[in-house]
Amino acid sequence: MNSVRCTFLVVLVVLSGCTATTFQNSPLAGIACDARLVGDWLSVADIKSNDTPGEVELKIDKACSLSLIEHKRDGDVGGDATTLHVGRDGAQAYFWLDATWAFKRAQSTEPAPAGDIYLLRYNVRGKELQLFTINNRAVAHRILDDQLRGEIHKTNGTLVNRLTDTMTPQQLRNRIAFDSKPARFARRDAEPAK
């Protein structure tokens, strides 16, 4: 499975061999949509994989509605849009979306717990959007070690963590590790890098 599809559809979760973490409650207060997110974003290919530039397209409007389009050889695959919720903790920016939408969009065989959210950290640097997913294995270990309250499910090679505590931004900062390598997207008016 290519890394952009797994990374963003992990954002949209649970493809074979992928992992995900959902939150029962958002650890951050929502704020107005970040104007820097608004636009058409095309995935940037990962040199180490078989990704195709622009394989995944994110369309985010001024109301923070997200549409996702997968550009496949046999045609484009779209679907219903969902609302992005944006929050900040100091210099760190986050967005979250409905986990049920994400699991459905990723064609998960397991439904997400009703009301759960899927959280990502993001940066916008010039014409590039970087999405950082949660380090799901680290979260699973912290759940097993009773450092976080939650549940772990593993089905068909897919690891899904569910955090059941109401976390504060400080707890998010101190207890949840994010992957160091982001999924990268370029604005549509910028040519996607190879």
TAZI-V107977 format. One record per run of one state. SS is the DSSP state (h for helix, s for strand, l for the rest). FROM is the first residue (numbers start at 1). LEN is the number of residues. If there is no record, write none. Layout:
ss:from:len
SS:FROM:LEN
SS:FROM:LEN
This chain:
ss:from:len
l:1:2
h:3:9
l:12:7
s:19:5
l:24:7
s:31:1
l:32:3
h:35:3
l:38:1
s:39:5
l:44:12
s:56:5
l:61:4
s:65:8
l:73:2
s:75:3
l:78:4
s:82:2
l:84:1
s:85:5
l:90:2
s:92:7
h:99:7
l:106:11
s:117:9
l:126:2
s:128:5
l:133:1
s:134:1
l:135:1
h:136:9
l:145:5
s:150:6
l:156:2
s:158:6
l:164:5
h:169:7
l:176:2
s:178:1
l:179:4
s:183:5
l:188:7
